[in-house]
């Protein structure tokens, strides 16, 4: 993975889905801002940041966001199949 940054956070993990990805960023310097953030990223634009102080909580948030998106897509696919 190429080194990417957004708003002073270095992206340290990314999970790619069709059309977008979810990423975990880590603040490299000490600031008052939370140390970690998860974002939804679409075409290089970051949305809906969840700012978190604990790395394990941030990782859990990343995986939960991806799981919610996958569940949403499965539901949409099932609705489409029922409608055929």
Residue pairs with C-beta under 8 A, 6 or more apart in sequence:
1 11
1 14
3 10
3 11
4 10
4 11
4 23
5 11
5 25
6 25
6 39
6 46
7 25
7 37
7 46
8 27
8 28
8 29
8 31
8 33
9 25
9 26
9 27
9 28
9 36
9 37
10 25
10 26
10 28
11 23
11 24
11 25
12 24
12 25
12 26
13 23
13 24
13 59
13 62
14 21
14 22
14 23
14 24
14 41
15 21
15 22
15 23
15 62
15 63
15 66
17 66
17 69
17 70
17 73
19 42
20 40
20 41
20 42
20 43
21 40
21 41
22 38
22 39
22 40
22 41
22 62
22 65
22 66
22 69
23 38
23 39
23 41
23 46
23 62
24 36
24 37
24 38
24 58
24 59
24 62
25 36
25 37
25 38
25 39
26 35
26 36
26 55
27 33
27 34
27 35
27 36
27 37
33 51
34 51
34 52
34 53
35 52
35 53
35 54
35 55
36 51
36 52
36 53
36 54
36 55
36 57
36 58
37 49
37 50
37 51
37 52
37 58
38 49
38 50
38 52
38 58
38 61
38 62
38 65
39 46
39 47
39 48
39 49
39 50
40 46
40 47
40 48
40 65
41 47
50 58
50 61
50 65
52 58
52 61
